[in-house]
Amino acid sequence: MTIVTVGKLILQELQGHEDAYVQELCAVLQGNIQEIIGRSLDGVLRAEVDSWLGRGHYTRRKRSKRQKVKERCSRCLSHQRQKFQRNGNYRRSLNTQWGRIELNVPQVKCECGGNVRMKYRAFRPGQRMWDDFAIEVCLDYGHGLSYREIKAEWDKRLGGSVGLRTLNRRVLETVPVGIAARPLKQDEVPPVVRVDAIWITVMFPTGETKQDRMGRMRPVKQAKKVAILAAQGVWPDTGRSVLLAWMLAVGEDHNSWQIFLERLYEMGITPENGLALLVADGGSGFRSAYESRYWMVPLQRCVFHKLRNFAQAIHTPADLDRQTAHEFRTQLLRQAAQIWQAEDETEARLRYQAFCQQWQAQQPKAIATLTRDFDQTLTFYAVQEQAAAQGQVWPAYTLRTTSPLERMFREFRRRYRNAILFHSEDGALAVTAQIASRFS
């Protein structure tokens, strides 16, 4: 650990009104912070050179202990660090979240007079924007700011100009390759996994080009709807939930879900490792992919999606006014929801049969929607019983719906609405990765 002596910071006497005083004080503090950061990094660099040379300042070299290092002299090509020595410093600047920092970077030379090019761990050769700068830029982009808004803020903070291309490169460096996931250990696999998708608009090249106003040839792009497939792991006994994986796909078709489920299986999310239930909506693409990969795991049809489809199929009598019609639909929907509030599966089926008999004549379309895949909406009762047999209490609300995953999607939708659409697939992936990191 490098200890940097800060000493006493002397603030000049500031004049003016309260607002001007605070602004001036903040400017003075900002300058002092930059000085402290610069001196701290100088100490880190000196300590790194001491470690690399194997000796501190004004320490004699031990000729008997010869050791080779990766770096070499530019003239004699020697790798013997005992031939190397300090050669003063050179000044350089580094842009950080605290502003532009001036550094004294140590130099190293060989006995023959040649230079030794050091590779410091604190920053990379030629790096002008420090890593914390890239993190801040990605956070700003993930919060919905455009590149031009980010540039204006950083230009003011750094007292210079940051290129839009630089910002774009920093953001795209966060783009994951393929599915965003990590292998799970056996004790990390959640008992319940919810899966769903969210749709966004992305511009894709058509293969054609056109000339813009400045004479540059630009690719012609076309907007397309694509899906973000996501899986949320749930531990029902504690209520904990995390985003396990997500993937950009062409849609919610069989092939897309098949790839996604195969990757989940490769992560270790299997019944052998503790997976007890999958929760999903009634999409046909997922259903066929589920039957080919996770057919051995019980599937819970999301009750929320079932009730939403039921509500859309309700036929409102024509003689009702707007308010009365709304109350009619609400009461009917609440009555249907009572089916899944039963204590056990037997009671739920009795409520279902009574409800269908009551409304079959008046609401045939709604009842048909309710009847479709109804058995799969009751899967959670059997899973609850299995958990109870092992001494665990799994609340029904953690098992029968993907609504918590939908609530997590609200943050994604907020950011996607700000962007309206994405001009590249990498841009969409960068934003999604930034938001997903908050739920992983």
URGI-V752399 format. One record per residue. N is the residue number from 1. RES is the residue in three letters. PHI is phi in radians with two decimals (none if undefined). OMEGA is omega in whole degrees, -180 to 180 (999 if undefined). D_CENTER is the distance of its C-alpha to the mean C-alpha in Angstrom with 1 decimal. Layout:
n->N res->RES phi->PHI omega->OMEGA d_center->D_CENTER
n->N res->RES phi->PHI omega->OMEGA d_center->D_CENTER
This chain:
n->1 res->MET phi->none omega->178 d_center->32.1
n->2 res->THR phi->-1.69 omega->179 d_center->33.4
n->3 res->ILE phi->-1.82 omega->-179 d_center->35.1
n->4 res->VAL phi->-1.92 omega->179 d_center->35.5
n->5 res->THR phi->-1.32 omega->-178 d_center->38.3
n->6 res->VAL phi->-1.47 omega->-178 d_center->37.3
n->7 res->GLY phi->1.36 omega->-178 d_center->40.7
n->8 res->LYS phi->-1.65 omega->176 d_center->41.7
n->9 res->LEU phi->-1.64 omega->-178 d_center->39.9
n->10 res->ILE phi->-1.78 omega->177 d_center->42.6
n->11 res->LEU phi->-1.70 omega->178 d_center->41.7
n->12 res->GLN phi->-1.23 omega->178 d_center->44.4
n->13 res->GLU phi->-1.19 omega->-175 d_center->46.0
n->14 res->LEU phi->-1.76 omega->-177 d_center->44.2
n->15 res->GLN phi->-2.08 omega->173 d_center->46.1
n->16 res->GLY phi->1.96 omega->179 d_center->45.5
n->17 res->HIS phi->-1.26 omega->-173 d_center->44.4
n->18 res->GLU phi->-1.07 omega->-179 d_center->41.6
n->19 res->ASP phi->-1.11 omega->179 d_center->38.8
n->20 res->ALA phi->-1.13 omega->179 d_center->40.0
n->21 res->TYR phi->-1.09 omega->-180 d_center->40.3
n->22 res->VAL phi->-1.11 omega->179 d_center->36.8
n->23 res->GLN phi->-1.10 omega->-180 d_center->35.5
n->24 res->GLU phi->-1.18 omega->178 d_center->37.8
n->25 res->LEU phi->-1.11 omega->178 d_center->36.9
n->26 res->CYS phi->-1.08 omega->179 d_center->33.1
n->27 res->ALA phi->-1.13 omega->179 d_center->34.1
n->28 res->VAL phi->-1.14 omega->179 d_center->36.2
n->29 res->LEU phi->-1.09 omega->179 d_center->33.6
n->30 res->GLN phi->-1.07 omega->178 d_center->31.0
n->31 res->GLY phi->-1.11 omega->178 d_center->33.6
n->32 res->ASN phi->-1.15 omega->178 d_center->34.3
n->33 res->ILE phi->-1.09 omega->178 d_center->30.6
n->34 res->GLN phi->-1.07 omega->179 d_center->30.5
n->35 res->GLU phi->-1.13 omega->180 d_center->33.7
n->36 res->ILE phi->-1.13 omega->179 d_center->32.5
n->37 res->ILE phi->-1.09 omega->179 d_center->29.3
n->38 res->GLY phi->-1.09 omega->180 d_center->31.5
n->39 res->ARG phi->-1.18 omega->178 d_center->34.0
n->40 res->SER phi->-1.13 omega->179 d_center->31.4
n->41 res->LEU phi->-1.18 omega->175 d_center->30.0
n->42 res->ASP phi->-1.04 omega->178 d_center->33.7
n->43 res->GLY phi->-1.12 omega->178 d_center->34.3
n->44 res->VAL phi->-1.11 omega->-180 d_center->31.4
n->45 res->LEU phi->-1.15 omega->179 d_center->32.7
n->46 res->ARG phi->-1.12 omega->179 d_center->36.3
n->47 res->ALA phi->-1.14 omega->179 d_center->35.3
n->48 res->GLU phi->-1.18 omega->177 d_center->33.5
n->49 res->VAL phi->-1.18 omega->178 d_center->36.7
n->50 res->ASP phi->-1.05 omega->180 d_center->38.8
n->51 res->SER phi->-1.17 omega->-177 d_center->36.9
n->52 res->TRP phi->-1.21 omega->180 d_center->37.0
n->53 res->LEU phi->-1.39 omega->-179 d_center->40.8
n->54 res->GLY phi->1.38 omega->-180 d_center->41.5
n->55 res->ARG phi->-2.79 omega->178 d_center->43.6
n->56 res->GLY phi->-1.53 omega->178 d_center->43.4
n->57 res->HIS phi->-1.10 omega->175 d_center->45.2
n->58 res->TYR phi->1.03 omega->177 d_center->49.0
n->59 res->THR phi->-1.92 omega->-178 d_center->48.9
n->60 res->ARG phi->-1.17 omega->177 d_center->51.2
n->61 res->ARG phi->-1.41 omega->178 d_center->49.9
n->62 res->LYS phi->-1.65 omega->-176 d_center->51.1
n->63 res->ARG phi->-1.13 omega->-178 d_center->52.6
n->64 res->SER phi->-1.26 omega->-178 d_center->52.9
n->65 res->LYS phi->-1.83 omega->180 d_center->49.2
n->66 res->ARG phi->-1.70 omega->-179 d_center->47.9
n->67 res->GLN phi->-2.44 omega->180 d_center->44.3
n->68 res->LYS phi->-1.58 omega->177 d_center->42.5
n->69 res->VAL phi->-2.17 omega->-178 d_center->39.0
n->70 res->LYS phi->-1.20 omega->-180 d_center->36.7
n->71 res->GLU phi->-1.20 omega->-179 d_center->37.5
n->72 res->ARG phi->-2.49 omega->178 d_center->41.0
n->73 res->CYS phi->-1.30 omega->-179 d_center->43.6
n->74 res->SER phi->-1.29 omega->-178 d_center->43.7
n->75 res->ARG phi->-1.79 omega->-176 d_center->47.5
n->76 res->CYS phi->-1.61 omega->178 d_center->48.8
n->77 res->LEU phi->1.09 omega->-179 d_center->45.5
n->78 res->SER phi->-1.34 omega->175 d_center->46.0
n->79 res->HIS phi->-1.89 omega->-179 d_center->43.2
n->80 res->GLN phi->-1.37 omega->-176 d_center->45.3
n->81 res->ARG phi->-1.25 omega->177 d_center->43.6
n->82 res->GLN phi->-1.20 omega->177 d_center->47.0
n->83 res->LYS phi->-1.52 omega->-175 d_center->48.0
n->84 res->PHE phi->-1.69 omega->178 d_center->45.2
n->85 res->GLN phi->-2.62 omega->-180 d_center->45.4
n->86 res->ARG phi->-1.20 omega->-177 d_center->43.8
n->87 res->ASN phi->-2.44 omega->178 d_center->44.6
n->88 res->GLY phi->1.33 omega->-177 d_center->43.6
n->89 res->ASN phi->-2.38 omega->169 d_center->40.4
n->90 res->TYR phi->-2.28 omega->-176 d_center->39.1
n->91 res->ARG phi->-1.56 omega->174 d_center->37.2
n->92 res->ARG phi->-2.69 omega->-180 d_center->33.9
n->93 res->SER phi->-1.92 omega->180 d_center->31.2
n->94 res->LEU phi->-2.49 omega->180 d_center->27.4
n->95 res->ASN phi->-1.44 omega->-180 d_center->25.1
n->96 res->THR phi->-2.24 omega->178 d_center->22.8
n->97 res->GLN phi->-1.19 omega->177 d_center->21.2
n->98 res->TRP phi->-1.60 omega->-178 d_center->24.7
n->99 res->GLY phi->2.10 omega->-180 d_center->26.4
n->100 res->ARG phi->-1.50 omega->-177 d_center->28.5
n->101 res->ILE phi->-1.84 omega->175 d_center->29.8
n->102 res->GLU phi->-1.67 omega->-176 d_center->33.1
n->103 res->LEU phi->-2.06 omega->170 d_center->33.4
n->104 res->ASN phi->-1.86 omega->-174 d_center->36.4
n->105 res->VAL phi->-1.58 omega->179 d_center->35.4
n->106 res->PRO phi->-1.11 omega->176 d_center->37.9
n->107 res->GLN phi->-1.97 omega->-179 d_center->39.8
n->108 res->VAL phi->-2.27 omega->178 d_center->41.5
n->109 res->LYS phi->-2.28 omega->180 d_center->44.6
n->110 res->CYS phi->-1.75 omega->178 d_center->46.8
n->111 res->GLU phi->-1.05 omega->-178 d_center->50.5
n->112 res->CYS phi->-1.32 omega->-179 d_center->51.4
n->113 res->GLY phi->1.74 omega->179 d_center->49.9
n->114 res->GLY phi->-1.36 omega->-180 d_center->46.9
n->115 res->ASN phi->-1.59 omega->175 d_center->43.3
n->116 res->VAL phi->-2.00 omega->-177 d_center->40.6
n->117 res->ARG phi->-1.42 omega->-179 d_center->37.1
n->118 res->MET phi->-1.50 omega->173 d_center->34.8
n->119 res->LYS phi->-2.01 omega->-176 d_center->31.1
n->120 res->TYR phi->-1.43 omega->178 d_center->29.6
n->121 res->ARG phi->-1.38 omega->-177 d_center->26.5
n->122 res->ALA phi->-1.18 omega->177 d_center->25.7
n->123 res->PHE phi->-2.72 omega->-177 d_center->25.0
n->124 res->ARG phi->-1.61 omega->179 d_center->25.5
n->125 res->PRO phi->-1.04 omega->180 d_center->28.7
n->126 res->GLY phi->1.34 omega->-179 d_center->28.7
n->127 res->GLN phi->-1.31 omega->178 d_center->25.4
n->128 res->ARG phi->-1.88 omega->178 d_center->25.8
n->129 res->MET phi->-1.88 omega->-178 d_center->22.3
n->130 res->TRP phi->-1.23 omega->-175 d_center->21.2
n->131 res->ASP phi->-1.13 omega->179 d_center->17.8
n->132 res->ASP phi->-1.15 omega->175 d_center->17.2
n->133 res->PHE phi->-1.11 omega->179 d_center->17.9
n->134 res->ALA phi->-1.10 omega->179 d_center->15.1
n->135 res->ILE phi->-1.11 omega->-180 d_center->12.6
n->136 res->GLU phi->-1.13 omega->179 d_center->14.3
n->137 res->VAL phi->-1.10 omega->179 d_center->14.4
n->138 res->CYS phi->-1.13 omega->177 d_center->10.6
n->139 res->LEU phi->-1.13 omega->178 d_center->10.4
n->140 res->ASP phi->-1.07 omega->-180 d_center->13.3
n->141 res->TYR phi->-1.16 omega->179 d_center->12.1
n->142 res->GLY phi->-1.18 omega->179 d_center->8.9
n->143 res->HIS phi->-1.48 omega->173 d_center->11.7
n->144 res->GLY phi->1.87 omega->179 d_center->13.8
n->145 res->LEU phi->-1.35 omega->177 d_center->16.3
n->146 res->SER phi->-1.40 omega->179 d_center->17.9
n->147 res->TYR phi->-1.07 omega->-179 d_center->18.9
n->148 res->ARG phi->-1.20 omega->176 d_center->22.4
n->149 res->GLU phi->-1.19 omega->177 d_center->21.4
n->150 res->ILE phi->-1.14 omega->179 d_center->19.4
n->151 res->LYS phi->-1.07 omega->-179 d_center->22.4
n->152 res->ALA phi->-1.06 omega->-180 d_center->24.9
n->153 res->GLU phi->-1.17 omega->-178 d_center->23.3
n->154 res->TRP phi->-1.33 omega->174 d_center->23.1
n->155 res->ASP phi->-1.06 omega->179 d_center->26.6
n->156 res->LYS phi->-1.19 omega->-177 d_center->27.9
n->157 res->ARG phi->-1.27 omega->-176 d_center->26.4
n->158 res->LEU phi->-1.60 omega->-178 d_center->27.4
n->159 res->GLY phi->1.23 omega->180 d_center->30.7
n->160 res->GLY phi->-2.58 omega->-179 d_center->30.2
n->161 res->SER phi->-2.23 omega->176 d_center->28.4
n->162 res->VAL phi->-1.87 omega->-176 d_center->24.9
n->163 res->GLY phi->-1.29 omega->177 d_center->24.8
n->164 res->LEU phi->-1.11 omega->179 d_center->22.5
n->165 res->ARG phi->-1.15 omega->177 d_center->22.3
n->166 res->THR phi->-1.12 omega->178 d_center->21.1
n->167 res->LEU phi->-1.09 omega->180 d_center->18.3
n->168 res->ASN phi->-1.09 omega->180 d_center->17.3
n->169 res->ARG phi->-1.14 omega->179 d_center->17.6
n->170 res->ARG phi->-1.09 omega->-180 d_center->15.5
n->171 res->VAL phi->-1.19 omega->-176 d_center->12.5
n->172 res->LEU phi->-1.23 omega->176 d_center->13.1
n->173 res->GLU phi->-1.14 omega->-180 d_center->13.3
n->174 res->THR phi->-1.52 omega->-176 d_center->9.5
n->175 res->VAL phi->-1.17 omega->177 d_center->9.8
n->176 res->PRO phi->-1.33 omega->177 d_center->9.7
n->177 res->VAL phi->-1.68 omega->179 d_center->13.1
n->178 res->GLY phi->1.21 omega->-177 d_center->13.6
n->179 res->ILE phi->-1.27 omega->177 d_center->11.8
n->180 res->ALA phi->-1.61 omega->-177 d_center->8.6
n->181 res->ALA phi->-2.83 omega->176 d_center->10.5
n->182 res->ARG phi->-2.42 omega->178 d_center->13.0
n->183 res->PRO phi->-1.08 omega->-179 d_center->16.6
n->184 res->LEU phi->-1.88 omega->173 d_center->17.6
n->185 res->LYS phi->-1.34 omega->-175 d_center->20.9
n->186 res->GLN phi->-1.08 omega->-179 d_center->23.5
n->187 res->ASP phi->-1.40 omega->179 d_center->23.2
n->188 res->GLU phi->-1.71 omega->-177 d_center->19.4
n->189 res->VAL phi->-1.25 omega->-180 d_center->19.7
n->190 res->PRO phi->-1.32 omega->178 d_center->19.5
n->191 res->PRO phi->-1.21 omega->-176 d_center->22.7
n->192 res->VAL phi->-2.19 omega->178 d_center->21.1
n->193 res->VAL phi->-2.25 omega->174 d_center->18.3
n->194 res->ARG phi->-1.74 omega->178 d_center->17.5
n->195 res->VAL phi->-2.25 omega->179 d_center->16.6
n->196 res->ASP phi->-2.86 omega->-179 d_center->16.3
n->197 res->ALA phi->-2.40 omega->175 d_center->15.3
n->198 res->ILE phi->-2.28 omega->-173 d_center->14.5
n->199 res->TRP phi->-1.82 omega->177 d_center->16.3
n->200 res->ILE phi->-2.37 omega->179 d_center->15.7
n->201 res->THR phi->-1.95 omega->-178 d_center->18.2
n->202 res->VAL phi->-2.27 omega->176 d_center->18.0
n->203 res->MET phi->-1.53 omega->179 d_center->21.0
n->204 res->PHE phi->-2.08 omega->178 d_center->22.4
n->205 res->PRO phi->-1.12 omega->178 d_center->25.4
n->206 res->THR phi->-1.65 omega->-176 d_center->28.7
n->207 res->GLY phi->1.68 omega->179 d_center->30.5
n->208 res->GLU phi->-1.69 omega->177 d_center->32.8
n->209 res->THR phi->-2.31 omega->176 d_center->33.0
n->210 res->LYS phi->-2.54 omega->-177 d_center->34.7
n->211 res->GLN phi->-1.66 omega->179 d_center->36.0
n->212 res->ASP phi->-1.52 omega->-176 d_center->34.6
n->213 res->ARG phi->-1.14 omega->-179 d_center->36.8
n->214 res->MET phi->-1.63 omega->177 d_center->36.7
n->215 res->GLY phi->1.47 omega->-179 d_center->37.8
n->216 res->ARG phi->-1.55 omega->178 d_center->34.6
n->217 res->MET phi->-1.49 omega->-177 d_center->33.8
n->218 res->ARG phi->-2.02 omega->177 d_center->30.5
n->219 res->PRO phi->-1.25 omega->176 d_center->28.9
n->220 res->VAL phi->-1.46 omega->-178 d_center->29.4
n->221 res->LYS phi->-2.09 omega->180 d_center->26.3
n->222 res->GLN phi->-2.30 omega->-179 d_center->26.0
n->223 res->ALA phi->-1.32 omega->178 d_center->23.5
n->224 res->LYS phi->-2.40 omega->175 d_center->22.3
n->225 res->LYS phi->-1.48 omega->176 d_center->20.4
n->226 res->VAL phi->-2.26 omega->-175 d_center->17.8
n->227 res->ALA phi->-2.01 omega->169 d_center->15.8
n->228 res->ILE phi->-1.81 omega->177 d_center->12.2
n->229 res->LEU phi->-1.48 omega->-175 d_center->13.3
n->230 res->ALA phi->-2.38 omega->177 d_center->11.5
n->231 res->ALA phi->-2.25 omega->180 d_center->13.0
n->232 res->GLN phi->-2.00 omega->178 d_center->13.1
n->233 res->GLY phi->-1.52 omega->-176 d_center->15.3
n->234 res->VAL phi->-2.31 omega->172 d_center->18.0
n->235 res->TRP phi->-1.91 omega->-171 d_center->20.6
n->236 res->PRO phi->-1.06 omega->-177 d_center->23.4
n->237 res->ASP phi->-1.19 omega->180 d_center->25.7
n->238 res->THR phi->-1.94 omega->-177 d_center->23.4
n->239 res->GLY phi->1.45 omega->-179 d_center->21.1
n->240 res->ARG phi->-1.26 omega->178 d_center->17.9
n->241 res->SER phi->-2.52 omega->179 d_center->14.9
n->242 res->VAL phi->-2.43 omega->174 d_center->11.5
n->243 res->LEU phi->-1.44 omega->-176 d_center->9.1
n->244 res->LEU phi->-1.43 omega->-174 d_center->10.7
n->245 res->ALA phi->-2.83 omega->174 d_center->9.8
n->246 res->TRP phi->-2.64 omega->-177 d_center->9.3
n->247 res->MET phi->-2.72 omega->174 d_center->11.4
n->248 res->LEU phi->-1.43 omega->-176 d_center->12.8
n->249 res->ALA phi->-2.35 omega->-179 d_center->16.5
n->250 res->VAL phi->-1.23 omega->-180 d_center->19.7
n->251 res->GLY phi->3.05 omega->178 d_center->20.1
n->252 res->GLU phi->-1.83 omega->179 d_center->20.8
n->253 res->ASP phi->-1.41 omega->-177 d_center->23.8
n->254 res->HIS phi->-1.07 omega->-176 d_center->25.1
n->255 res->ASN phi->-1.09 omega->-179 d_center->24.0
n->256 res->SER phi->-1.12 omega->179 d_center->20.3
n->257 res->TRP phi->-1.17 omega->179 d_center->20.3
n->258 res->GLN phi->-1.09 omega->178 d_center->22.5
n->259 res->ILE phi->-1.09 omega->-178 d_center->20.2
n->260 res->PHE phi->-1.12 omega->-180 d_center->17.2
n->261 res->LEU phi->-1.18 omega->176 d_center->19.5
n->262 res->GLU phi->-1.10 omega->179 d_center->21.1
n->263 res->ARG phi->-1.16 omega->177 d_center->17.8
n->264 res->LEU phi->-1.07 omega->179 d_center->17.3
n->265 res->TYR phi->-1.13 omega->178 d_center->21.0
n->266 res->GLU phi->-1.16 omega->177 d_center->20.5
n->267 res->MET phi->-1.21 omega->-178 d_center->17.9
n->268 res->GLY phi->1.83 omega->179 d_center->20.8
n->269 res->ILE phi->-1.45 omega->-175 d_center->20.1
n->270 res->THR phi->-2.36 omega->177 d_center->23.8
n->271 res->PRO phi->-1.11 omega->178 d_center->26.7
n->272 res->GLU phi->-1.15 omega->-180 d_center->28.3
n->273 res->ASN phi->-1.68 omega->174 d_center->25.4
n->274 res->GLY phi->2.05 omega->179 d_center->25.5
n->275 res->LEU phi->-1.21 omega->-176 d_center->23.8
n->276 res->ALA phi->-2.00 omega->-175 d_center->26.2
n->277 res->LEU phi->-2.79 omega->170 d_center->24.8
n->278 res->LEU phi->-1.96 omega->179 d_center->22.6
n->279 res->VAL phi->-2.08 omega->-177 d_center->22.0
n->280 res->ALA phi->-2.71 omega->176 d_center->21.7
n->281 res->ASP phi->-1.46 omega->-174 d_center->23.3
n->282 res->GLY phi->-1.68 omega->-179 d_center->26.5
n->283 res->GLY phi->-1.10 omega->-178 d_center->25.2
n->284 res->SER phi->-1.21 omega->180 d_center->27.7
n->285 res->GLY phi->-1.11 omega->178 d_center->25.3
n->286 res->PHE phi->-1.18 omega->-177 d_center->23.4
n->287 res->ARG phi->-1.04 omega->-179 d_center->26.8
n->288 res->SER phi->-1.18 omega->178 d_center->28.4
n->289 res->ALA phi->-1.18 omega->178 d_center->25.4
n->290 res->TYR phi->-1.08 omega->-177 d_center->25.5
n->291 res->GLU phi->-1.16 omega->-179 d_center->29.2
n->292 res->SER phi->-1.60 omega->-177 d_center->29.0
n->293 res->ARG phi->-2.09 omega->-174 d_center->26.4
n->294 res->TYR phi->-1.99 omega->-177 d_center->26.1
n->295 res->TRP phi->-1.05 omega->-178 d_center->29.5
n->296 res->MET phi->-1.45 omega->-179 d_center->30.5
n->297 res->VAL phi->-1.79 omega->177 d_center->27.8
n->298 res->PRO phi->-1.00 omega->-180 d_center->28.8
n->299 res->LEU phi->-1.97 omega->177 d_center->27.0
n->300 res->GLN phi->-1.77 omega->175 d_center->26.7
n->301 res->ARG phi->-1.31 omega->-176 d_center->27.0
n->302 res->CYS phi->-1.02 omega->-180 d_center->24.9
n->303 res->VAL phi->-1.19 omega->180 d_center->27.6
n->304 res->PHE phi->-1.07 omega->179 d_center->25.7
n->305 res->HIS phi->-1.14 omega->178 d_center->25.7
n->306 res->LYS phi->-1.10 omega->179 d_center->29.3
n->307 res->LEU phi->-1.20 omega->178 d_center->30.4
n->308 res->ARG phi->-1.14 omega->177 d_center->28.8
n->309 res->ASN phi->-1.12 omega->178 d_center->30.6
n->310 res->PHE phi->-1.09 omega->-180 d_center->33.7
n->311 res->ALA phi->-1.09 omega->180 d_center->33.6
n->312 res->GLN phi->-1.20 omega->-178 d_center->33.4
n->313 res->ALA phi->-1.63 omega->-179 d_center->36.5
n->314 res->ILE phi->-1.19 omega->177 d_center->38.6
n->315 res->HIS phi->-1.70 omega->-179 d_center->41.8
n->316 res->THR phi->-1.60 omega->178 d_center->43.0
n->317 res->PRO phi->-0.97 omega->-175 d_center->46.8
n->318 res->ALA phi->-1.21 omega->-176 d_center->48.0
n->319 res->ASP phi->-1.45 omega->180 d_center->50.4
n->320 res->LEU phi->-1.61 omega->174 d_center->47.6
n->321 res->ASP phi->-1.35 omega->-172 d_center->46.5
n->322 res->ARG phi->-1.09 omega->-178 d_center->42.9
n->323 res->GLN phi->-1.16 omega->-180 d_center->42.6
n->324 res->THR phi->-1.15 omega->178 d_center->44.4
n->325 res->ALA phi->-1.13 omega->178 d_center->42.4
n->326 res->HIS phi->-1.12 omega->179 d_center->39.2
n->327 res->GLU phi->-1.14 omega->178 d_center->40.7
n->328 res->PHE phi->-1.10 omega->-180 d_center->41.9
n->329 res->ARG phi->-1.12 omega->-180 d_center->38.5
n->330 res->THR phi->-1.11 omega->180 d_center->36.9
n->331 res->GLN phi->-1.12 omega->180 d_center->39.6
n->332 res->LEU phi->-1.15 omega->180 d_center->39.5
n->333 res->LEU phi->-1.17 omega->179 d_center->35.7
n->334 res->ARG phi->-1.16 omega->178 d_center->36.1
n->335 res->GLN phi->-1.15 omega->178 d_center->39.0
n->336 res->ALA phi->-1.15 omega->-179 d_center->37.0
n->337 res->ALA phi->-1.13 omega->180 d_center->34.1
n->338 res->GLN phi->-1.13 omega->180 d_center->36.8
n->339 res->ILE phi->-1.03 omega->-175 d_center->37.0
n->340 res->TRP phi->-1.56 omega->174 d_center->33.8
n->341 res->GLN phi->-1.60 omega->-179 d_center->34.9
n->342 res->ALA phi->-1.18 omega->-178 d_center->37.7
n->343 res->GLU phi->-1.26 omega->-179 d_center->38.1
n->344 res->ASP phi->-2.49 omega->-176 d_center->38.4
n->345 res->GLU phi->-1.16 omega->-180 d_center->38.3
n->346 res->THR phi->-1.07 omega->179 d_center->42.0
n->347 res->GLU phi->-1.13 omega->179 d_center->42.0
n->348 res->ALA phi->-1.11 omega->179 d_center->39.0
n->349 res->ARG phi->-1.19 omega->177 d_center->41.0
n->350 res->LEU phi->-1.13 omega->178 d_center->44.1
n->351 res->ARG phi->-1.12 omega->179 d_center->42.3
n->352 res->TYR phi->-1.11 omega->-180 d_center->40.9
n->353 res->GLN phi->-1.10 omega->179 d_center->44.4
n->354 res->ALA phi->-1.14 omega->-180 d_center->45.9
n->355 res->PHE phi->-1.16 omega->-180 d_center->43.4
n->356 res->CYS phi->-1.14 omega->179 d_center->43.9
n->357 res->GLN phi->-1.13 omega->-178 d_center->47.7
n->358 res->GLN phi->-1.24 omega->-170 d_center->47.6
n->359 res->TRP phi->-2.01 omega->-177 d_center->45.6
n->360 res->GLN phi->-1.04 omega->-177 d_center->46.3
n->361 res->ALA phi->-1.24 omega->-176 d_center->49.1
n->362 res->GLN phi->-1.49 omega->-175 d_center->47.4
n->363 res->GLN phi->-2.26 omega->-177 d_center->43.8
n->364 res->PRO phi->-1.14 omega->-180 d_center->44.1
n->365 res->LYS phi->-1.18 omega->180 d_center->40.9
n->366 res->ALA phi->-1.14 omega->179 d_center->38.8
n->367 res->ILE phi->-1.17 omega->177 d_center->40.4
n->368 res->ALA phi->-1.12 omega->177 d_center->39.7
n->369 res->THR phi->-1.14 omega->180 d_center->36.0
n->370 res->LEU phi->-1.17 omega->-177 d_center->36.1
n->371 res->THR phi->-1.25 omega->-177 d_center->38.0
n->372 res->ARG phi->-1.08 omega->179 d_center->35.8
n->373 res->ASP phi->1.00 omega->-177 d_center->33.7
n->374 res->PHE phi->-1.11 omega->-177 d_center->34.9
n->375 res->ASP phi->-1.03 omega->-179 d_center->35.4
n->376 res->GLN phi->-1.26 omega->176 d_center->31.7
n->377 res->THR phi->-1.33 omega->-179 d_center->30.9
n->378 res->LEU phi->-1.83 omega->-177 d_center->33.0
n->379 res->THR phi->-1.05 omega->-174 d_center->31.3
n->380 res->PHE phi->-1.10 omega->180 d_center->29.8
n->381 res->TYR phi->-1.12 omega->179 d_center->33.3
n->382 res->ALA phi->-1.15 omega->179 d_center->34.1
n->383 res->VAL phi->-1.17 omega->176 d_center->30.9
n->384 res->GLN phi->-1.06 omega->-180 d_center->31.8
n->385 res->GLU phi->-1.12 omega->178 d_center->35.2
n->386 res->GLN phi->-1.11 omega->178 d_center->34.0
n->387 res->ALA phi->-1.16 omega->179 d_center->31.9
n->388 res->ALA phi->-1.11 omega->178 d_center->34.9
n->389 res->ALA phi->-1.13 omega->178 d_center->37.1
n->390 res->GLN phi->-1.70 omega->177 d_center->34.9
n->391 res->GLY phi->1.42 omega->-179 d_center->35.2
n->392 res->GLN phi->-1.98 omega->178 d_center->31.7
n->393 res->VAL phi->-1.93 omega->179 d_center->31.1
n->394 res->TRP phi->-1.92 omega->180 d_center->28.3
n->395 res->PRO phi->-1.05 omega->-177 d_center->28.2
n->396 res->ALA phi->-1.12 omega->-176 d_center->28.5
n->397 res->TYR phi->-1.17 omega->177 d_center->25.7
n->398 res->THR phi->-1.52 omega->-172 d_center->23.1
n->399 res->LEU phi->-2.05 omega->-166 d_center->24.6
n->400 res->ARG phi->-1.78 omega->-176 d_center->25.9
n->401 res->THR phi->-2.66 omega->174 d_center->23.1
n->402 res->THR phi->-1.72 omega->-177 d_center->19.5
n->403 res->SER phi->-0.98 omega->177 d_center->19.7
n->404 res->PRO phi->-1.04 omega->176 d_center->17.2
n->405 res->LEU phi->-1.20 omega->176 d_center->14.6
n->406 res->GLU phi->-1.10 omega->178 d_center->15.9
n->407 res->ARG phi->-1.15 omega->175 d_center->15.6
n->408 res->MET phi->-1.14 omega->179 d_center->11.9
n->409 res->PHE phi->-1.16 omega->180 d_center->11.9
n->410 res->ARG phi->-1.03 omega->179 d_center->13.8
n->411 res->GLU phi->-1.16 omega->177 d_center->11.0
n->412 res->PHE phi->-1.12 omega->-178 d_center->9.8
n->413 res->ARG phi->-1.12 omega->179 d_center->13.5
n->414 res->ARG phi->-1.05 omega->180 d_center->14.2
n->415 res->ARG phi->-1.23 omega->180 d_center->12.1
n->416 res->TYR phi->-1.15 omega->178 d_center->13.4
n->417 res->ARG phi->-1.14 omega->178 d_center->16.9
n->418 res->ASN phi->-1.11 omega->-179 d_center->16.9
n->419 res->ALA phi->-1.40 omega->-176 d_center->16.3
n->420 res->ILE phi->1.15 omega->174 d_center->18.8
n->421 res->LEU phi->-2.63 omega->-179 d_center->18.2
n->422 res->PHE phi->-1.94 omega->-176 d_center->16.5
n->423 res->HIS phi->-1.45 omega->177 d_center->19.1
n->424 res->SER phi->-2.69 omega->178 d_center->17.5
n->425 res->GLU phi->-1.16 omega->179 d_center->15.4
n->426 res->ASP phi->-1.12 omega->178 d_center->13.6
n->427 res->GLY phi->-1.10 omega->178 d_center->12.9
n->428 res->ALA phi->-1.13 omega->179 d_center->11.3
n->429 res->LEU phi->-1.15 omega->-180 d_center->9.1
n->430 res->ALA phi->-1.11 omega->179 d_center->8.1
n->431 res->VAL phi->-1.13 omega->-179 d_center->7.4
n->432 res->THR phi->-1.09 omega->179 d_center->5.5
n->433 res->ALA phi->-1.11 omega->-180 d_center->3.3
n->434 res->GLN phi->-1.13 omega->-180 d_center->3.6
n->435 res->ILE phi->-1.24 omega->-178 d_center->3.9
n->436 res->ALA phi->-1.09 omega->-179 d_center->2.5
n->437 res->SER phi->-1.10 omega->180 d_center->3.0
n->438 res->ARG phi->-1.34 omega->-176 d_center->5.9
n->439 res->PHE phi->-1.96 omega->-177 d_center->7.1
n->440 res->SER phi->-1.60 omega->999 d_center->7.3
